[in-house]
Amino acid sequence: MKRDAAQIEAVMGEMARHGLGGLNPAPAQLRALLEADRDGPLQFLNLLAFHDVARYPAGSELEKRGLRGADAYGLYGAVALRHVTQRDGRLTAFNQVEQELIGDAGAWHQIAILQYPSTEAFVDMALDPDYTAALVHRDAGLARTVVLVTRPLLAPRG
């Protein structure tokens, strides 16, 4: 769905309610994604590093549970994956990082690659109230993340 400037601003406003930057796209990154409006398949490579202990809001019932960061992220991940598959997407890889072999990008704990049929499918998910309600778990669990939007160059083997 190609959006005009007003529609892009409206989506950015909606997504800004959940924060921009940090664990979310920065405004320029989000604008570039919306303006490109790519057809898929698109694969989003997520590099994930977790807090030792999840950082829920102070005094909340969730904080009292004392979850590990990875476990809090797992609560988010279950909801996110349901929303991805509801939009004809899929999880193509979910791996524990064993070692950094080349470079010095910092310590990552896991990677996840999620495939979406289009930019629109991702945006639709990101605006879904059920999905956004789970962001509290993502935000509590993740110390940092990098998400790269990629396009497969090779057809899947069948």
C-alpha positions as CSV (number, residue, x, y, z in Angstrom):
1,M,0.0,0.0,0.0
2,K,1.8,3.1,-1.2
3,R,1.2,5.9,1.3
4,D,1.1,9.6,0.7
5,A,3.0,12.0,3.0
6,A,-0.1,12.5,5.3
7,Q,-0.6,8.8,5.7
8,I,3.1,8.3,6.5
9,E,2.8,11.0,9.1
10,A,-0.3,9.3,10.6
11,V,1.5,5.9,10.9
12,M,4.6,7.6,12.4
13,G,2.4,9.3,14.9
14,E,0.7,6.0,15.9
15,M,4.0,4.2,16.2
16,A,5.6,7.1,18.1
17,R,3.1,6.4,20.9
18,H,5.2,3.4,21.7
19,G,8.5,5.3,21.4
20,L,10.9,5.9,18.6
21,G,14.6,5.2,18.8
22,G,16.3,2.9,21.3
23,L,14.6,-0.5,20.9
24,N,12.3,1.0,18.3
25,P,13.1,2.5,14.8
26,A,14.4,6.0,14.9
27,P,12.1,8.4,13.1
28,A,14.3,8.5,9.9
29,Q,14.5,4.7,9.8
30,L,10.7,4.3,10.2
31,R,10.1,7.0,7.5
32,A,12.5,5.2,5.1
33,L,10.7,1.9,5.7
34,L,7.3,3.4,5.1
35,E,8.3,5.4,2.0
36,A,10.0,2.3,0.4
37,D,6.8,0.2,0.8
38,R,8.6,-2.9,-0.4
39,D,6.8,-6.0,-1.6
40,G,8.2,-9.2,-0.2
41,P,9.3,-11.5,0.8
42,L,11.3,-9.5,3.3
43,Q,13.3,-11.0,6.1
44,F,13.9,-9.0,9.2
45,L,17.2,-10.1,10.9
46,N,17.0,-9.4,14.6
47,L,20.1,-9.3,16.7
48,L,19.2,-9.7,20.4
49,A,21.0,-9.0,23.6
50,F,19.2,-9.5,26.9
51,H,19.3,-8.0,30.4
52,D,20.3,-10.5,33.0
53,V,17.1,-9.7,34.9
54,A,14.1,-8.2,33.1
55,R,13.6,-4.5,33.7
56,Y,9.9,-4.1,34.2
57,P,8.5,-0.8,35.7
58,A,9.5,-0.5,39.3
59,G,6.9,-1.8,41.8
60,S,4.9,-3.6,39.1
61,E,3.6,-7.2,39.5
62,L,5.8,-8.1,36.5
63,E,8.9,-6.7,38.3
64,K,8.2,-8.8,41.3
65,R,8.4,-12.0,39.2
66,G,12.1,-11.5,38.8
67,L,12.2,-12.9,35.2
68,R,15.4,-13.3,33.3
69,G,15.6,-10.9,30.4
70,A,15.5,-13.8,27.9
71,D,12.3,-15.1,29.5
72,A,10.6,-11.7,29.4
73,Y,11.5,-11.5,25.7
74,G,10.1,-15.0,25.2
75,L,6.7,-13.7,26.4
76,Y,6.8,-11.0,23.8
77,G,8.2,-13.4,21.2
78,A,5.2,-15.8,21.5
79,V,2.8,-12.9,20.8
80,A,4.9,-11.5,18.0
81,L,5.2,-14.8,16.2
82,R,1.4,-15.3,16.4
83,H,0.9,-11.9,14.7
84,V,3.6,-12.6,12.1
85,T,1.9,-15.9,11.1
86,Q,-1.5,-14.3,11.1
87,R,-0.2,-12.0,8.4
88,D,1.3,-14.9,6.3
89,G,4.8,-14.4,7.6
90,R,7.0,-17.0,9.3
91,L,10.0,-17.5,11.5
92,T,12.8,-18.7,9.3
93,A,15.6,-18.9,11.9
94,F,15.8,-18.6,15.7
95,N,19.3,-19.3,17.0
96,Q,21.5,-18.9,20.0
97,V,24.7,-17.1,19.3
98,E,27.6,-19.3,20.1
99,Q,30.6,-17.1,19.1
100,E,31.5,-14.0,17.3
101,L,34.1,-15.1,14.7
102,I,34.9,-11.9,12.8
103,G,34.5,-8.3,13.8
104,D,33.7,-6.7,17.1
105,A,30.0,-6.0,17.1
106,G,29.4,-6.6,20.8
107,A,27.9,-9.6,22.5
108,W,24.6,-10.9,21.1
109,H,22.6,-13.7,22.7
110,Q,20.2,-14.8,20.0
111,I,19.2,-14.0,16.4
112,A,15.8,-14.3,14.9
113,I,14.9,-14.0,11.2
114,L,11.2,-13.3,10.6
115,Q,9.8,-13.2,7.0
116,Y,7.0,-10.9,6.1
117,P,5.1,-10.8,2.7
118,S,5.5,-7.0,2.6
119,T,6.2,-3.9,4.5
120,E,2.5,-3.5,4.9
121,A,2.3,-6.8,6.8
122,F,4.9,-5.6,9.3
123,V,3.3,-2.2,9.7
124,D,-0.2,-3.8,10.2
125,M,1.3,-6.0,13.0
126,A,3.2,-3.1,14.6
127,L,-0.1,-1.1,14.9
128,D,-2.2,-4.0,16.3
129,P,-3.2,-3.3,19.9
130,D,-2.7,-6.9,21.0
131,Y,0.8,-6.9,19.6
132,T,1.7,-3.5,21.1
133,A,0.4,-4.7,24.5
134,A,3.3,-7.3,24.5
135,L,6.0,-4.6,23.9
136,V,6.3,-4.3,27.7
137,H,8.0,-7.7,27.7
138,R,10.2,-6.9,24.8
139,D,11.3,-3.7,26.4
140,A,11.9,-5.3,29.8
141,G,13.9,-8.1,28.4
142,L,16.1,-6.5,25.7
143,A,19.3,-4.7,26.6
144,R,19.9,-3.8,22.9
145,T,18.9,-4.9,19.5
146,V,19.6,-4.3,15.8
147,V,17.0,-5.1,13.1
148,L,18.0,-5.3,9.5
149,V,15.4,-5.5,6.7
150,T,16.7,-7.9,4.1
151,R,15.5,-9.5,0.9
152,P,16.3,-13.1,0.0
153,L,18.7,-13.4,-3.0
154,L,18.2,-17.2,-3.4
155,A,14.9,-19.1,-3.9
156,P,14.2,-21.5,-1.0
157,R,15.1,-25.1,-1.8
158,G,12.1,-27.3,-1.9
